[in-house]
């Protein structure tokens, strides 16, 4: 199997805790960062713009994605232009639909034509990928974020879909596919194998890269030792 250092897929950190984001940013293995309103809400962020601009004071040389949070497309578009103005390394996340299921494609076309670097997010079907690719500007940097982990949550294998998505994006040289919401470390190797350019990971998954190549007999013994130590610590008796 490949060593972690041999992987071609770029690993982006996904989160909204300020200290964790800055810590991961300093790790050379992290090539970019993403966040979203749900993660920011869970992290206790109250002032969206202040939080983003504070982060961007430090993170100046890696891509960072911040998401619009309006539900009508006129407001989304206005927010997208403002977010894009914060820094050159900012990508604006826009959802593939609004909460009513109306598609974002006309808005994406306008934003891409204006040179806004986009991260079109929450895609789960190849039809969505095809439609988004058609409205992106081939030479404007962008990300197409397919939620492979959520696809897997429904009992579907996301790997064949992601492999086709890689091919669909080839007509947009500046666009990159993101394997979003991975569920396990193995997904990093799967994304790499099919030529997916980016995968987003949480800190918990990123830490598991240290296990790559671990001898399985030794890992088995460590697991047995863990069970025994916890039983002793709990004071179990029969």
PLY file of the C-alpha trace (Angstrom):
ply
format ascii 1.0
element vertex 238
property float x
property float y
property float z
element edge 237
property int vertex1
property int vertex2
end_header
0.00 0.00 0.00
1.03 3.61 -0.46
2.73 5.54 2.28
0.98 8.69 3.45
3.80 10.73 1.92
3.07 9.19 -1.50
-0.55 10.29 -1.70
-1.38 12.73 -4.49
-4.82 13.72 -3.20
-4.76 17.01 -1.32
-6.08 16.88 2.24
-8.22 19.80 3.40
-9.17 20.26 7.04
-12.89 20.57 7.72
-13.95 22.43 10.86
-14.72 25.75 12.52
-12.90 25.70 15.85
-10.42 28.57 15.60
-7.58 26.94 17.55
-7.93 23.64 15.67
-8.11 25.37 12.29
-4.94 27.34 12.94
-3.15 24.28 14.31
-4.02 22.21 11.24
-3.14 25.10 8.93
0.41 24.96 10.27
0.63 21.24 9.42
2.31 20.81 6.02
0.08 17.82 5.34
-2.97 20.09 5.23
-3.27 21.86 1.88
-6.45 23.86 2.50
-9.35 24.40 4.87
-13.14 24.35 4.62
-15.97 25.23 6.94
-19.74 25.68 6.80
-22.54 27.31 8.82
-23.33 24.08 10.68
-19.74 23.65 11.87
-19.53 27.33 12.79
-22.75 27.13 14.78
-21.49 24.06 16.67
-18.23 25.90 17.41
-20.16 28.80 18.93
-19.35 31.36 16.23
-21.68 34.35 16.53
-20.14 36.95 14.23
-19.61 35.29 10.85
-17.60 38.04 9.19
-15.42 38.75 12.22
-14.61 35.05 12.60
-13.70 34.67 8.93
-11.59 37.80 8.77
-9.75 36.82 11.94
-8.90 33.42 10.43
-7.76 35.07 7.22
-5.27 37.22 9.10
-3.24 34.05 9.65
-4.24 31.76 6.81
-3.00 33.67 3.79
-1.34 31.02 1.62
-3.77 28.11 1.56
-7.32 28.02 0.13
-10.12 28.56 2.64
-13.80 28.00 1.86
-16.54 30.03 3.54
-20.19 29.39 2.73
-23.08 31.72 1.96
-26.02 31.28 4.31
-28.94 33.03 2.61
-31.72 30.96 1.03
-32.78 33.17 -1.89
-30.39 33.40 -4.79
-30.23 37.18 -4.95
-29.01 37.31 -1.35
-26.70 34.34 -1.91
-25.11 36.12 -4.85
-24.61 39.31 -2.87
-23.05 37.36 0.02
-20.83 35.46 -2.42
-19.34 38.67 -3.81
-18.71 40.03 -0.31
-17.08 36.81 0.93
-14.91 36.65 -2.20
-13.66 40.17 -1.49
-12.16 39.20 1.87
-8.98 37.60 0.49
-7.50 36.13 -2.68
-7.31 32.66 -1.13
-11.04 32.55 -0.33
-13.37 30.18 -2.14
-17.07 30.84 -1.77
-19.17 27.79 -0.94
-22.61 27.83 -2.51
-25.12 24.98 -2.09
-26.28 23.13 -5.18
-29.88 24.04 -4.32
-31.70 26.25 -1.85
-33.98 24.79 0.82
-36.87 24.68 -1.65
-34.89 22.50 -4.05
-34.38 25.24 -6.64
-31.05 24.69 -8.40
-28.18 27.15 -8.18
-26.85 26.73 -11.71
-27.80 30.17 -13.14
-26.26 31.89 -10.11
-23.11 29.78 -10.34
-22.80 30.73 -14.01
-22.97 34.44 -13.18
-20.51 34.19 -10.30
-18.04 32.10 -12.28
-18.26 34.52 -15.19
-17.42 37.31 -12.74
-14.28 35.43 -11.71
-15.49 34.37 -8.25
-13.68 31.26 -7.04
-16.42 28.85 -6.03
-16.86 25.71 -3.99
-20.19 24.29 -5.13
-21.26 22.04 -2.29
-23.71 19.35 -1.14
-23.78 17.50 -4.49
-24.76 13.83 -4.38
-25.65 12.85 -7.95
-23.82 12.72 -11.26
-26.55 14.80 -12.85
-25.74 17.58 -10.38
-22.05 17.26 -11.25
-22.82 17.50 -14.99
-24.99 20.58 -14.54
-22.45 22.36 -12.37
-19.57 21.61 -14.74
-21.54 23.15 -17.60
-21.83 26.53 -15.84
-18.31 26.83 -14.42
-15.65 28.83 -16.23
-12.95 26.39 -17.42
-10.09 28.67 -16.38
-11.52 30.01 -13.09
-10.36 27.96 -10.07
-13.23 26.13 -8.42
-14.17 23.09 -6.37
-17.05 20.69 -6.89
-17.83 19.11 -3.55
-19.57 15.71 -3.69
-20.66 14.37 -0.32
-19.38 10.83 -0.76
-19.72 10.08 2.94
-23.40 10.94 2.98
-23.91 8.85 -0.14
-22.32 5.93 1.72
-24.66 6.56 4.67
-27.55 5.56 2.40
-26.04 2.15 1.67
-24.67 3.16 -1.73
-21.02 2.72 -2.68
-19.81 6.24 -3.60
-16.62 5.05 -5.30
-18.04 4.40 -8.81
-19.88 7.74 -8.75
-16.76 9.60 -7.64
-14.68 7.93 -10.37
-17.13 9.15 -13.03
-17.18 12.62 -11.45
-13.39 12.82 -11.86
-13.84 12.28 -15.59
-16.68 14.79 -15.87
-14.54 17.55 -14.38
-11.82 17.17 -17.00
-13.56 19.67 -19.28
-12.89 22.33 -16.62
-9.09 22.35 -16.18
-9.21 24.72 -13.20
-11.93 22.79 -11.37
-11.12 20.16 -8.75
-13.30 17.45 -7.26
-13.67 17.26 -3.50
-14.49 13.95 -1.78
-16.51 15.48 1.04
-17.65 14.07 4.39
-15.40 10.98 4.47
-16.24 8.42 7.12
-12.87 6.68 7.56
-9.18 6.95 6.73
-9.56 4.41 3.92
-11.52 7.05 1.98
-8.32 9.08 1.56
-6.68 6.16 -0.25
-9.82 5.52 -2.31
-9.96 9.17 -3.38
-6.28 9.08 -4.29
-6.66 5.89 -6.33
-9.33 7.36 -8.63
-7.53 10.68 -9.13
-9.85 12.79 -6.99
-7.93 15.99 -6.35
-9.12 16.89 -2.83
-10.61 15.22 0.24
-11.88 17.05 3.30
-11.15 15.46 6.67
-11.88 16.18 10.30
-9.05 16.29 12.80
-9.98 12.81 14.07
-9.50 11.24 10.64
-6.34 13.22 9.92
-4.74 11.90 13.12
-5.23 8.34 11.88
-2.68 8.91 9.12
-0.10 8.07 11.78
-1.46 4.49 11.70
-0.73 3.95 8.01
1.48 0.90 7.58
1.09 -0.25 11.18
1.86 -3.95 11.66
-1.52 -5.62 12.17
-0.22 -8.23 14.65
1.15 -5.42 16.81
-2.09 -3.47 16.39
-4.06 -6.55 17.44
-1.94 -6.90 20.58
-2.39 -3.20 21.40
-6.15 -3.67 21.13
-6.09 -6.62 23.53
-3.98 -4.59 25.97
-6.49 -1.74 25.75
-9.41 -4.05 26.62
-7.49 -5.50 29.57
-6.35 -2.11 30.91
-9.90 -0.72 30.74
-11.31 -3.75 32.52
-8.75 -3.32 35.31
-9.42 0.44 35.50
-13.14 -0.23 35.79
-12.57 -2.68 38.65
-14.60 -5.43 37.03
-14.90 -8.76 38.85
-16.87 -11.99 38.50
0 1
1 2
2 3
3 4
4 5
5 6
6 7
7 8
8 9
9 10
10 11
11 12
12 13
13 14
14 15
15 16
16 17
17 18
18 19
19 20
20 21
21 22
22 23
23 24
24 25
25 26
26 27
27 28
28 29
29 30
30 31
31 32
32 33
33 34
34 35
35 36
36 37
37 38
38 39
39 40
40 41
41 42
42 43
43 44
44 45
45 46
46 47
47 48
48 49
49 50
50 51
51 52
52 53
53 54
54 55
55 56
56 57
57 58
58 59
59 60
60 61
61 62
62 63
63 64
64 65
65 66
66 67
67 68
68 69
69 70
70 71
71 72
72 73
73 74
74 75
75 76
76 77
77 78
78 79
79 80
80 81
81 82
82 83
83 84
84 85
85 86
86 87
87 88
88 89
89 90
90 91
91 92
92 93
93 94
94 95
95 96
96 97
97 98
98 99
99 100
100 101
101 102
102 103
103 104
104 105
105 106
106 107
107 108
108 109
109 110
110 111
111 112
112 113
113 114
114 115
115 116
116 117
117 118
118 119
119 120
120 121
121 122
122 123
123 124
124 125
125 126
126 127
127 128
128 129
129 130
130 131
131 132
132 133
133 134
134 135
135 136
136 137
137 138
138 139
139 140
140 141
141 142
142 143
143 144
144 145
145 146
146 147
147 148
148 149
149 150
150 151
151 152
152 153
153 154
154 155
155 156
156 157
157 158
158 159
159 160
160 161
161 162
162 163
163 164
164 165
165 166
166 167
167 168
168 169
169 170
170 171
171 172
172 173
173 174
174 175
175 176
176 177
177 178
178 179
179 180
180 181
181 182
182 183
183 184
184 185
185 186
186 187
187 188
188 189
189 190
190 191
191 192
192 193
193 194
194 195
195 196
196 197
197 198
198 199
199 200
200 201
201 202
202 203
203 204
204 205
205 206
206 207
207 208
208 209
209 210
210 211
211 212
212 213
213 214
214 215
215 216
216 217
217 218
218 219
219 220
220 221
221 222
222 223
223 224
224 225
225 226
226 227
227 228
228 229
229 230
230 231
231 232
232 233
233 234
234 235
235 236
236 237
